[in-house]
Each structure stands twice: as C-alpha cells, then as structure tokens.
Amino acid sequence: MSKPKHPRTLAETEAQAITRNIRVSPRKLNLVAGLIRNKPASQAVATLTFSKRRIAQEVKKTLESAIANAENNHQLDVDQLVVKTAEVGKSIVMRRFHARGRGRSARVEKFFSHLKIVVAERAPEPEAASPEQKAA
C-alpha cells in the first residue's frame, strides 16, 4: 500500500526547477527574475551570465536545472524553450539584534527567498513568406 501518484501540475510541454531558501530578499531576487521572464532560454542564460548582481549566478543555476529537466526528463527541444514564469516567494526571516546607543537594541532582519522557474517549449513559428515569393 502506497500513496497514490501525485498528478502532474504542468503541461506536457513544460518543465520546472525550484530553489529554496536563497539568502537574498525577495525584492532583490525579483529584480533579477524580471530580467529573464518571457525570454528564450538561451538569451536568458546569456543575460544572467553577464549580470553584475550577486544573486544572478544562483538564478542561472536554477534556470540551467530547469533546462536540463526539460531535456532529460521530458524530452523537450532545448532550442525552442522559453522562460514561461519565474516566481519569487518569501521564505524564513532570520532575526538578529544590533546594539545601539544607551543600552538599546535594534532588530536586523535577514530575508530568505524561494525561486521557481518554469520553462515551456514554444512551437516553431512558420516563417512568413518573403515579399519575393508573394510577387511570383
């Protein structure tokens, strides 16, 4: 007796990768995730490779994992992949204190984030007829 198989929540042309508890605030991570939304996967990897933000390398690893999942687990064409969604969520908050003057203290909050990237296979677009072919 085992539990029933969990139904697949994604479409057959989609694959995902999730990274949990990334040590960056969701607000900062969302700025980097916004750079790759709705872009072709190869262009998104190139964008993250040359980004100056520290967290871009962690996002790149997650994106590459999603691409590998699409290729190896779901037999999708890597050249046709597009970043469908890049969701950022809140995780835990580590609380520390910072000593202040006159014996007081202030709270320092260190935020963590979750990241979920879904890549989808885009159907190859039929090439539009060139003007020369229309004239003939």
C-alpha positions in Angstrom: 0.0 0.0 0.0 1.5 3.3 -1.1 0.2 6.7 -1.6 -1.4 7.5 -5.0 0.8 9.1 -7.6 0.8 12.9 -7.4 -0.7 14.3 -10.6 1.4 16.5 -12.8 0.6 20.1 -12.4 2.4 21.3 -15.5 1.6 20.8 -19.2 3.4 18.2 -21.2 5.5 20.9 -22.9 6.7 22.4 -19.6 9.4 21.7 -17.1 10.4 23.4 -13.8 13.1 23.8 -11.3 12.8 25.1 -7.7 15.4 26.6 -5.4 14.5 27.1 -1.8 16.0 29.3 1.0 18.2 31.6 -1.1 19.9 34.1 1.1 18.6 37.3 -0.6 15.5 39.3 0.0 12.5 38.5 -2.3 12.5 42.1 -3.5 16.1 41.9 -4.8 15.6 38.4 -6.3 12.5 39.6 -8.2 14.6 42.2 -9.9 16.8 39.5 -11.4 13.9 37.2 -12.1 12.3 40.0 -14.1 15.2 40.1 -16.4 14.5 36.6 -17.7 10.7 36.4 -17.8 9.2 35.6 -21.2 12.7 35.4 -22.9 14.1 32.5 -24.9 16.1 30.2 -22.6 19.4 30.7 -24.3 19.0 34.5 -24.2 18.1 34.3 -20.5 21.2 32.3 -19.7 23.3 34.9 -21.5 21.6 37.8 -19.6 22.3 36.1 -16.3 25.9 35.3 -17.2 26.8 38.9 -17.7 24.6 40.4 -14.9 26.5 42.2 -12.2 24.2 41.2 -9.4 25.5 38.7 -6.9 22.3 36.5 -6.9 22.3 36.2 -10.7 24.6 33.2 -10.6 22.1 31.3 -8.3 19.3 32.2 -10.6 21.3 31.0 -13.6 21.9 27.6 -11.9 18.2 27.2 -11.3 17.4 28.1 -14.9 20.0 25.6 -16.2 18.5 23.0 -14.0 15.0 23.7 -15.5 16.5 23.4 -19.0 18.2 20.1 -18.1 14.9 18.8 -16.6 13.1 19.7 -19.9 15.7 18.0 -22.0 16.4 14.8 -19.9 13.1 14.2 -18.1 10.5 15.5 -20.6 12.3 15.2 -24.0 11.7 18.8 -25.0 13.7 20.6 -27.6 16.2 22.9 -25.9 16.3 25.4 -28.8 12.6 26.0 -28.5 12.5 26.7 -24.7 11.1 29.9 -23.3 11.1 31.0 -19.7 7.4 30.9 -19.1 7.4 32.0 -15.4 9.9 33.0 -12.8 8.2 33.1 -9.5 9.7 34.6 -6.3 8.4 33.8 -2.9 9.1 34.6 0.7 10.9 32.1 2.9 12.1 32.4 6.5 13.4 35.5 8.2 16.4 35.3 10.4 16.2 37.9 13.2 19.4 39.3 14.8 19.9 42.2 17.0 22.2 45.2 16.6 23.5 47.0 19.7 22.5 50.7 19.7 23.4 53.6 22.0 22.2 53.9 25.6 21.8 50.2 26.1 19.1 49.8 23.5 18.9 47.3 20.6 17.6 47.3 17.1 16.3 44.3 15.1 18.1 43.2 12.0 16.1 41.0 9.6 17.8 38.7 7.2 15.4 37.6 4.5 15.4 34.4 2.5 13.6 33.6 -0.7 12.2 30.8 -2.9 12.6 30.7 -6.6 10.6 28.7 -9.1 11.4 28.8 -12.8 9.1 27.1 -15.4 10.3 26.7 -19.0 8.0 25.8 -21.8 8.5 24.6 -25.4 7.3 27.1 -27.9 6.1 25.8 -31.2 8.4 26.7 -34.1 6.9 29.7 -35.8 6.3 29.2 -39.5 8.4 31.6 -41.5 6.5 34.4 -43.1 6.5 34.3 -46.9 9.1 36.7 -48.2 8.0 39.6 -50.5 9.7 37.9 -53.4 7.5 34.8 -53.1 4.4 36.9 -52.9 5.2 38.6 -56.2 5.6 35.3 -58.0 
